[in-house]
Amino acid sequence: MDGLHRVAPLRRSDPEWLGGYRLSGRLGSGGMGVVYLAADRYGDPVAIKLVHAVLADDPEFLGRFRSEVNRARQVPSFCTAEVLDADLDHHPPYLVVEFVDGPSLTEVVKEYGPLRPAALHSLAVGVATALTAIHGAGVIHRDLKPGNVLLAPGSPKVIDFGLARAFEATSQHTRTDQMVGTVSYMAPERFTAEPAVAPTPAADVFAWGCVVAYAGTGRTPFHGDSPSATAAKILTQPPHLAGLPEPLRGVVELALAKDPAERPTAREILDLLLGNRPMPAPMQEQSPADFFVPEPMPEEKRPVRRRILTAFAALLIVAGVATAALVGNARVRPSEAVLPGAGAAATASRAPVVKASPSPAADPAPADDGKPVPEEPHGGEPIIQDPLTRDDQWVDSQIQGENASCVVRGVMRVTRADQGTYQCIGPKESIEDDFGVAVTVALQSPGSCAAIWFHWVARRGGQVLRVCQTEFSVAADTPDDHRVYRRVPLARPIGLGRAARIHLVVRDGAAQVFRGGTFAGQVALPVRGPVAGQVLLGLSAETPGTGTPYAVTFAAADIRSL
């Protein structure tokens, strides 16, 4: 089965060309627009989503559509339909994406029936991997369903992520009691929240559970005779999961928790499916720490019923394992921030050690003192380890007035509306030399730099490593001293939205920086400088007006004494 059988002829009202793309047929249509099959200048097939003309006259929609297209460009293409081109000034605007020549999950289940266990597990891994990447780019899908999961050769592709937000938020086309999405795959909070309250990544996790249940049983877990009956079951009834194999059923049950705070993140689901975390014990109260104990889970190997599913299942496991690691003028101090739920005790969880592996594409650079290039240390005594997937050791915070915030949901996302810095509130341990800090960073907008403060003492300051697209720098950061000790240009810039594993090692009077496991440079620290203090993470934006709102994300923090 392939996707070409789904192409319908063009209608008289359809254009024959959009820019340099020749249209050949219709792939589908919906509330936002029509999707066409087209060919680029090389003759390769692409899919083009042309927005309905009536929406193109709505400034609110156009603004949000432009924003969501820019976000969609930052999502890795290995598990989604890659954004290839867009003309947002065309009337109406259109978006060009990779053509995925494969059937949807809906079509496969209708024709062949529910997936067998091995193929089902592979599908679950593939869609969880896609959600991990989508959420890591700061995007929420909002309409995950079997029709938006295409079974391409090698791995499933999740399509139409994030773009529903532009349509959903357009008041001209949705009333206050309406929302975009498919009822059978909507989380309970989407029915009970105020209309202005946006969905969170937890809503996508709930939809993931429904999609996997459908793939494994041929029915949705909250099926009702009408949309209102289905919504009532989602709000009040347990899911119907008979027929789902273990241990996958247990993961789906976690994803379908009524309370979004009780659902694992997409990354946590991926770790559970790949055996990197054990399943929580049934019928017991679970704490967030239970998801981070490194104990392998046995894999199941069962025959796949169909040859088409055997091929994508085997390749998908490889893709899922390869991407499992994927998945900073005016200053705001932690004392000025507002903590949601202040006073609640944080659970101290311990994550498995995340070690950076050497990358041939990293930037090797000599030390500035003529000494041999150091190797990244992998040992040491763990001090602080946090996957940064939920409000835990680093906690949610925001500035009064909401122009900057730090939110930990799947990854830790730091944003600021204007130029300056923002420190997230984290562990208060005073860490003495010698130590190493490893953390995965992604720069989400131009001008945004990830900042790692060290030797930090409240009201006295400390020192800071700034990781920017084209350079990193180490500087003093105190009330009286903002000297940059040294700037080190990067031979290969860090791409926006691309995860980079950064390792800062402070020892022997110097700060050494590694990128992707390869030595990037070294900066000498002042002889009489501080030797102990907190390690804090946050955002630094020194270039005015280039990428507002400024944003960076962090994941998998590991701090060790050396």
C-alpha positions as CSV (number, residue, x, y, z in Angstrom):
1,M,0.0,0.0,0.0
2,D,1.4,3.4,-0.8
3,G,0.2,7.1,-0.6
4,L,-0.3,7.6,-4.4
5,H,-3.6,5.8,-4.4
6,R,-5.0,8.6,-2.2
7,V,-4.5,11.3,-4.9
8,A,-7.7,12.8,-6.3
9,P,-7.9,14.9,-9.5
10,L,-7.5,18.6,-9.4
11,R,-10.8,20.6,-9.5
12,R,-11.5,23.5,-11.9
13,S,-11.0,26.0,-9.0
14,D,-7.6,24.5,-8.1
15,P,-4.4,26.3,-9.3
16,E,-2.0,24.4,-11.6
17,W,1.1,26.1,-10.2
18,L,2.2,27.6,-6.9
19,G,5.5,29.3,-7.2
20,G,7.8,26.9,-8.9
21,Y,5.7,23.8,-8.0
22,R,3.4,22.1,-10.5
23,L,0.3,20.7,-8.9
24,S,-0.9,17.3,-10.0
25,G,-3.7,16.2,-7.6
26,R,-5.4,16.6,-4.2
27,L,-4.2,14.6,-1.2
28,G,-6.9,15.9,1.1
29,S,-8.6,19.0,2.6
30,G,-9.6,20.2,6.0
31,G,-10.6,23.2,8.1
32,M,-7.3,25.0,7.4
33,G,-6.8,24.4,3.7
34,V,-6.3,21.9,0.9
35,V,-3.2,19.6,0.6
36,Y,-1.9,19.0,-3.0
37,L,0.5,16.6,-4.5
38,A,3.0,18.6,-6.5
39,A,6.5,18.4,-8.2
40,D,9.4,20.6,-7.5
41,R,11.8,21.9,-10.2
42,Y,13.6,18.6,-10.2
43,G,10.5,16.6,-10.6
44,D,10.5,15.2,-7.0
45,P,7.1,14.9,-5.3
46,V,6.2,17.3,-2.5
47,A,3.0,18.1,-0.5
48,I,1.7,21.6,-0.5
49,K,-0.8,22.9,2.1
50,L,-2.6,25.9,0.6
51,V,-4.5,27.9,3.3
52,H,-8.2,28.6,2.6
53,A,-8.7,32.1,1.1
54,V,-11.1,33.2,3.8
55,L,-8.4,32.5,6.5
56,A,-5.9,34.5,4.5
57,D,-7.9,37.7,5.2
58,D,-7.6,37.2,9.0
59,P,-4.5,39.1,10.3
60,E,-4.7,37.1,13.6
61,F,-4.5,33.8,11.7
62,L,-1.7,35.0,9.4
63,G,0.4,36.1,12.4
64,R,0.0,32.8,14.2
65,F,0.4,30.8,11.0
66,R,3.7,32.5,10.3
67,S,4.9,31.9,13.9
68,E,4.0,28.2,13.8
69,V,5.6,27.6,10.4
70,N,8.9,29.1,11.9
71,R,8.6,26.7,14.8
72,A,7.9,23.8,12.6
73,R,11.1,24.4,10.7
74,Q,13.0,23.7,14.0
75,V,11.6,20.2,14.4
76,P,14.1,17.5,13.3
77,S,12.9,15.8,10.1
78,F,13.8,12.2,10.9
79,C,10.4,11.5,12.3
80,T,8.2,14.2,10.8
81,A,7.4,15.5,7.3
82,E,10.2,18.0,6.8
83,V,9.3,21.6,6.0
84,L,10.9,22.3,2.7
85,D,9.6,25.8,1.7
86,A,6.9,28.3,2.4
87,D,5.5,31.5,0.8
88,L,3.8,33.3,3.7
89,D,3.3,36.5,1.6
90,H,1.4,34.7,-1.1
91,H,-2.4,35.2,-1.1
92,P,-3.3,32.7,0.3
93,P,-0.1,31.5,1.9
94,Y,1.1,28.0,1.4
95,L,3.5,25.5,3.0
96,V,5.7,22.9,1.2
97,V,6.6,19.8,3.1
98,E,8.2,16.4,2.3
99,F,5.8,14.1,0.5
100,V,5.5,10.9,2.6
101,D,4.6,8.1,0.3
102,G,3.1,5.7,2.8
103,P,-0.4,4.9,4.2
104,S,-1.7,6.4,7.4
105,L,-2.1,4.4,10.5
106,T,-5.9,4.6,10.0
107,E,-5.6,3.0,6.6
108,V,-3.4,0.2,7.7
109,V,-5.6,-0.7,10.7
110,K,-8.7,-0.6,8.5
111,E,-7.2,-2.8,5.8
112,Y,-5.0,-5.3,7.9
113,G,-6.5,-5.0,11.4
114,P,-4.7,-4.2,14.6
115,L,-0.9,-4.4,14.6
116,R,0.8,-7.4,16.1
117,P,2.9,-6.8,19.3
118,A,6.3,-6.3,17.7
119,A,5.1,-3.8,15.1
120,L,2.9,-2.1,17.7
121,H,5.9,-1.6,20.0
122,S,7.8,-0.2,17.1
123,L,5.0,2.2,16.2
124,A,4.8,3.3,19.9
125,V,8.6,4.0,19.9
126,G,8.4,5.9,16.7
127,V,5.6,8.2,17.6
128,A,7.1,8.8,21.1
129,T,10.4,9.7,19.4
130,A,8.5,12.2,17.1
131,L,6.8,13.8,20.1
132,T,10.1,14.1,22.0
133,A,11.6,16.0,19.1
134,I,8.4,18.1,18.5
135,H,8.2,19.1,22.2
136,G,12.0,19.7,22.4
137,A,11.5,22.4,19.7
138,G,8.8,24.0,21.8
139,V,6.0,22.9,19.6
140,I,2.7,21.1,20.7
141,H,1.0,19.0,18.1
142,R,-2.6,19.6,19.3
143,D,-4.2,17.1,16.9
144,L,-2.3,13.8,17.1
145,K,-4.4,11.0,15.7
146,P,-4.0,7.9,13.5
147,G,-4.6,9.9,10.3
148,N,-1.6,12.1,11.2
149,V,0.7,9.2,11.5
150,L,2.1,8.0,8.2
151,L,3.8,4.6,8.0
152,A,6.8,5.6,5.8
153,P,9.5,3.1,5.0
154,G,12.0,3.0,7.9
155,S,9.9,4.9,10.5
156,P,6.5,6.4,11.0
157,K,6.2,10.1,10.2
158,V,4.0,12.4,12.3
159,I,2.5,15.2,10.3
160,D,0.6,18.5,10.8
161,F,2.3,19.2,14.1
162,G,1.7,22.6,15.7
163,L,-0.1,24.2,12.8
164,A,-3.5,23.6,14.4
165,R,-2.6,26.4,16.9
166,A,-2.9,29.0,14.2
167,F,-6.4,27.8,13.2
168,E,-7.6,27.1,16.7
169,A,-6.7,30.6,18.0
170,T,-8.6,32.4,15.2
171,S,-11.7,33.8,16.8
172,Q,-13.4,34.4,13.4
173,H,-13.6,30.6,12.8
174,T,-13.9,29.1,16.3
175,R,-16.4,30.0,19.0
176,T,-15.5,30.0,22.6
177,D,-17.1,26.5,23.0
178,Q,-15.1,25.0,20.1
179,M,-11.6,23.6,19.7
180,V,-9.6,22.1,17.0
181,G,-8.9,18.4,17.2
182,T,-10.5,15.0,17.1
183,V,-12.6,14.3,20.2
184,S,-11.5,10.6,20.6
185,Y,-7.9,11.7,21.0
186,M,-8.4,14.8,23.2
187,A,-7.1,14.9,26.8
188,P,-9.6,15.6,29.7
189,E,-8.2,19.1,30.4
190,R,-9.1,20.2,26.9
191,F,-12.8,19.8,27.7
192,T,-12.5,21.4,31.2
193,A,-10.0,24.2,30.7
194,E,-11.0,27.8,29.9
195,P,-11.0,28.4,26.1
196,A,-8.0,30.7,26.4
197,V,-5.9,28.1,28.1
198,A,-3.5,26.5,25.6
199,P,-2.9,22.8,25.6
200,T,0.4,21.5,27.1
201,P,2.7,18.7,25.9
202,A,0.8,16.5,28.4
203,A,-2.2,16.7,26.0
204,D,-0.1,15.2,23.2
205,V,1.0,12.4,25.6
206,F,-2.7,11.5,26.2
207,A,-3.3,11.5,22.5
208,W,-0.3,9.2,22.1
209,G,-1.9,6.7,24.4
210,C,-5.1,6.8,22.4
211,V,-3.3,6.3,19.1
212,V,-1.3,3.3,20.4
213,A,-4.5,1.8,21.9
214,Y,-6.2,2.2,18.5
215,A,-3.3,0.7,16.7
216,G,-3.2,-2.4,19.0
217,T,-7.0,-3.0,19.3
218,G,-8.6,-1.4,16.3
219,R,-10.7,0.9,18.5
220,T,-10.3,4.1,20.5
221,P,-10.1,3.6,24.3
222,F,-13.0,5.9,25.1
223,H,-15.4,5.1,22.2
224,G,-18.9,6.5,22.6
225,D,-22.0,6.7,20.4
226,S,-21.5,10.4,19.8
227,P,-18.8,13.1,20.4
228,S,-20.4,14.2,23.6
229,A,-20.6,10.6,24.9
230,T,-17.0,10.1,24.0
231,A,-16.0,13.3,25.8
232,A,-18.0,12.1,28.9
233,K,-16.1,8.8,28.9
234,I,-12.7,10.6,28.6
235,L,-13.7,12.8,31.6
236,T,-15.1,10.0,33.9
237,Q,-14.3,6.5,32.7
238,P,-11.1,4.4,32.7
239,P,-9.8,3.5,29.2
240,H,-10.8,0.2,27.5
241,L,-7.4,-1.4,26.8
242,A,-8.3,-5.1,26.5
243,G,-6.1,-6.8,24.0
244,L,-3.0,-4.5,24.4
245,P,0.1,-6.6,25.3
246,E,2.2,-6.0,28.4
247,P,4.4,-4.1,29.2
248,L,3.1,-1.7,26.5
249,R,-0.4,-1.6,28.1
250,G,1.1,-0.3,31.4
251,V,2.9,2.6,29.6
252,V,-0.4,3.5,27.8
253,E,-2.2,3.5,31.1
254,L,0.3,6.0,32.5
255,A,-0.2,8.2,29.4
256,L,-4.0,8.2,29.8
257,A,-4.0,9.5,33.4
258,K,-6.8,12.0,33.9
259,D,-4.5,14.4,35.7
260,P,-1.9,15.8,33.2
261,A,0.6,16.1,36.0
262,E,0.5,12.4,36.5
263,R,1.4,11.6,32.9
264,P,5.0,10.9,31.9
265,T,6.6,13.2,29.3
266,A,7.2,12.0,25.8
267,R,10.9,11.5,26.6
268,E,10.0,9.4,29.7
269,I,7.7,7.3,27.6
270,L,10.5,6.7,25.1
271,D,12.8,5.7,27.9
272,L,10.2,3.2,29.3
273,L,9.7,1.7,25.9
274,L,13.4,1.3,25.2
275,G,14.1,-0.2,28.6
276,N,16.1,2.7,30.0
277,R,13.6,3.0,32.9
278,P,11.6,0.4,34.7
279,M,7.8,0.4,34.8
280,P,6.4,1.8,38.0
281,A,5.0,-1.0,40.3
282,P,1.2,-1.3,39.8
283,M,-1.3,-0.2,42.4
284,Q,1.2,1.9,44.2
285,E,1.7,5.6,44.6
286,Q,4.6,6.7,42.4
287,S,7.0,9.6,42.7
288,P,8.8,11.2,39.8
289,A,12.0,9.5,41.0
290,D,10.6,6.1,40.0
291,F,11.0,7.0,36.3
292,F,14.7,7.6,36.5
293,V,16.1,4.4,38.1
294,P,18.4,2.8,35.5
295,E,17.2,-0.8,35.4
296,P,16.7,-2.6,32.0
297,M,13.3,-3.8,31.0
298,P,13.2,-7.1,29.0
299,E,12.4,-6.7,25.3
300,E,9.8,-8.8,23.5
301,K,10.5,-10.2,20.1
302,R,7.4,-11.5,18.4
303,P,6.6,-12.2,14.8
304,V,5.0,-9.5,12.7
305,R,1.9,-10.4,10.7
306,R,2.5,-8.4,7.6
307,R,5.7,-7.9,5.5
308,I,5.0,-4.2,5.2
309,L,4.9,-3.9,8.9
310,T,8.0,-6.1,9.4
311,A,10.1,-3.7,7.4
312,F,9.2,-0.5,9.2
313,A,9.2,-2.3,12.6
314,A,12.8,-3.4,12.3
315,L,14.2,-0.1,11.0
316,L,12.1,1.9,13.5
317,I,13.8,0.2,16.5
318,V,17.1,1.3,15.1
319,A,15.8,4.9,14.6
320,G,14.3,5.0,18.0
321,V,17.5,3.9,19.8
322,A,19.6,6.3,17.8
323,T,17.3,9.3,18.7
324,A,16.7,8.3,22.4
325,A,19.5,10.6,23.5
326,L,17.8,13.5,21.8
327,V,15.1,13.6,22.9
328,G,20.6,33.2,29.1
329,N,21.9,43.7,30.4
330,A,19.0,43.8,32.8
331,R,19.4,40.9,35.2
332,V,16.8,38.9,37.0
333,R,17.9,36.9,40.1
334,P,16.1,33.9,41.6
335,S,15.1,36.1,44.6
336,E,13.0,38.3,42.2
337,A,11.2,35.4,40.5
338,V,7.8,34.0,41.4
339,L,7.5,30.2,41.9
340,P,4.2,28.5,41.1
341,G,3.3,26.4,44.1
342,A,5.9,27.9,46.4
343,G,6.4,25.9,49.6
344,A,5.9,22.5,48.0
345,A,8.9,20.2,48.6
346,A,10.7,19.1,45.5
347,T,11.5,15.5,45.0
348,A,15.2,14.8,44.5
349,S,15.4,12.4,41.7
350,R,18.6,10.8,40.4
351,A,18.9,10.3,36.6
352,P,21.1,7.7,34.9
353,V,24.5,9.2,33.9
354,V,24.4,10.8,30.4
355,K,27.8,10.7,28.9
356,A,28.7,12.6,25.8
357,S,30.2,10.6,23.0
358,P,32.8,12.0,20.6
359,S,31.4,13.5,17.5
360,P,33.4,13.8,14.3
361,A,31.5,17.0,13.4
362,A,32.5,18.8,16.6
363,D,35.0,21.6,16.7
364,P,38.5,20.5,17.7
365,A,40.6,23.4,18.9
366,P,44.0,23.6,20.6
367,A,44.3,24.7,24.2
368,D,45.4,28.4,24.5
369,D,48.5,27.5,26.6
370,G,50.2,25.0,24.3
371,K,49.4,22.1,26.6
372,P,48.1,18.8,25.1
373,V,44.4,18.9,24.3
374,P,42.5,17.3,27.2
375,E,40.1,14.5,27.0
376,E,36.6,14.8,28.3
377,P,36.3,13.2,31.8
378,H,33.7,10.5,32.2
379,G,34.2,9.6,35.8
380,G,33.9,11.5,39.1
381,E,31.4,11.4,41.9
382,P,27.8,12.5,41.0
383,I,26.7,15.6,42.8
384,I,23.5,16.7,40.9
385,Q,21.8,14.8,38.2
386,D,18.4,15.8,36.7
387,P,16.9,14.9,33.3
388,L,15.1,18.3,33.3
389,T,11.9,16.7,32.1
390,R,9.7,18.0,35.0
391,D,9.7,20.6,37.8
392,D,12.1,18.9,40.2
393,Q,15.6,20.1,41.2
394,W,15.3,23.0,38.7
395,V,11.9,24.5,39.1
396,D,9.4,26.6,37.2
397,S,9.8,30.3,37.7
398,Q,8.9,33.6,36.1
399,I,9.4,37.3,36.3
400,Q,6.6,39.5,37.6
401,G,5.1,40.9,34.4
402,E,5.7,37.6,32.6
403,N,8.4,38.9,30.2
404,A,10.7,35.9,31.2
405,S,10.2,32.4,32.4
406,C,11.7,29.0,33.1
407,V,9.3,26.1,32.5
408,V,10.3,22.4,32.9
409,R,8.0,20.2,30.8
410,G,9.8,17.5,28.8
411,V,12.8,19.9,28.6
412,M,13.7,23.0,30.6
413,R,12.7,26.0,28.3
414,V,14.0,29.5,29.2
415,T,12.5,32.5,27.5
416,R,12.8,36.2,27.7
417,A,11.0,38.9,25.8
418,D,13.9,41.5,25.7
419,Q,17.6,41.7,25.9
420,G,19.3,40.6,29.1
421,T,19.8,37.4,31.2
422,Y,17.6,35.1,33.2
423,Q,18.7,32.5,35.7
424,C,16.5,29.5,36.4
425,I,16.1,28.5,40.0
426,G,18.0,25.3,40.7
427,P,19.9,23.3,43.3
428,K,21.5,25.3,46.1
429,E,24.5,23.0,46.7
430,S,27.8,24.8,46.8
431,I,30.1,23.0,44.4
432,E,33.9,23.2,44.9
433,D,36.6,22.9,42.2
434,D,37.4,20.5,40.6
435,F,34.1,19.7,38.9
436,G,32.3,19.1,35.5
437,V,28.9,20.2,34.2
438,A,27.4,18.3,31.3
439,V,24.1,19.4,29.8
440,T,22.3,19.3,26.4
441,V,21.4,22.7,25.1
442,A,19.4,23.9,22.1
443,L,19.4,27.6,21.0
444,Q,15.8,28.3,19.8
445,S,16.1,31.8,18.3
446,P,18.7,34.1,16.9
447,G,20.7,36.1,19.5
448,S,19.9,33.6,22.2
449,C,22.8,32.1,24.2
450,A,22.6,29.3,26.8
451,A,24.3,30.4,30.1
452,I,25.9,28.2,32.7
453,W,26.8,30.1,35.8
454,F,29.3,28.6,38.2
455,H,31.1,29.6,41.4
456,W,27.8,31.5,42.0
457,V,27.1,33.0,45.4
458,A,23.9,35.0,46.0
459,R,24.5,38.8,46.1
460,R,28.2,38.3,45.2
461,G,27.9,36.8,41.8
462,G,30.4,34.4,40.1
463,Q,31.4,33.4,36.6
464,V,29.5,32.4,33.5
465,L,30.0,30.3,30.4
466,R,27.9,31.6,27.5
467,V,27.2,29.1,24.6
468,C,26.1,31.1,21.5
469,Q,25.6,30.1,17.9
470,T,29.1,31.2,16.7
471,E,31.2,31.3,19.9
472,F,31.4,30.5,23.5
473,S,32.8,32.9,26.1
474,V,33.7,32.8,29.8
475,A,33.3,35.9,31.9
476,A,33.1,37.4,35.3
477,D,29.6,38.1,36.4
478,T,29.4,40.1,39.7
479,P,27.8,43.4,40.7
480,D,31.1,45.2,40.0
481,D,32.7,43.1,37.2
482,H,31.4,41.9,33.9
483,R,34.7,41.2,32.1
484,V,34.8,38.7,29.4
485,Y,38.0,36.6,30.0
486,R,38.0,35.2,26.5
487,R,35.8,34.5,23.5
488,V,36.4,31.4,21.5
489,P,34.9,31.3,17.9
490,L,33.3,28.1,16.7
491,A,34.5,26.7,13.4
492,R,31.1,25.2,12.9
493,P,28.1,27.2,14.2
494,I,25.5,25.6,16.4
495,G,22.3,25.4,14.4
496,L,19.1,26.8,15.8
497,G,17.0,24.1,17.4
498,R,19.8,21.6,17.2
499,A,20.7,19.8,20.4
500,A,24.4,20.2,21.5
501,R,25.9,18.3,24.4
502,I,28.1,20.9,26.3
503,H,30.6,19.9,29.0
504,L,32.2,22.5,31.2
505,V,35.2,21.3,33.2
506,V,36.6,23.6,35.9
507,R,40.0,22.6,37.3
508,D,43.6,23.6,37.5
509,G,42.7,27.3,37.3
510,A,41.0,27.0,33.9
511,A,37.5,26.4,32.3
512,Q,37.6,23.8,29.6
513,V,34.7,23.4,27.2
514,F,33.7,20.3,25.2
515,R,31.1,20.2,22.5
516,G,29.7,16.8,21.5
517,G,32.5,15.1,23.5
518,T,35.3,16.9,21.6
519,F,37.5,19.6,23.2
520,A,36.5,23.0,21.9
521,G,38.7,25.4,23.9
522,Q,40.1,26.5,27.3
523,V,39.9,29.8,29.2
524,A,42.2,30.7,32.1
525,L,40.4,31.9,35.2
526,P,41.6,34.7,37.6
527,V,44.2,33.4,40.1
528,R,42.3,35.0,43.0
529,G,38.9,34.1,41.7
530,P,36.2,32.1,43.5
531,V,36.6,28.4,43.9
532,A,33.1,27.3,45.1
533,G,29.5,28.2,44.6
534,Q,26.2,27.2,42.9
535,V,25.8,26.0,39.3
536,L,22.8,27.7,37.6
537,L,21.4,27.4,34.1
538,G,19.6,30.1,32.1
539,L,19.6,32.4,29.1
540,S,21.7,35.3,28.0
541,A,20.7,37.6,25.2
542,E,23.3,40.3,24.3
543,T,22.3,41.1,20.7
544,P,19.3,43.4,20.7
545,G,16.3,42.8,18.5
546,T,17.4,39.8,16.6
547,G,15.4,36.9,17.9
548,T,12.7,38.0,20.3
549,P,11.4,36.3,22.1
550,Y,14.8,34.8,23.1
551,A,14.6,31.1,24.0
552,V,16.9,28.2,24.9
553,T,16.3,24.7,26.2
554,F,18.2,22.4,28.5
555,A,18.1,18.7,29.0
556,A,19.9,16.0,31.0
557,A,22.0,18.0,33.5
558,D,24.9,16.0,35.1
559,I,27.2,17.7,37.6
560,R,30.1,15.7,39.1
561,S,33.2,16.3,41.3
562,L,36.4,15.3,39.5
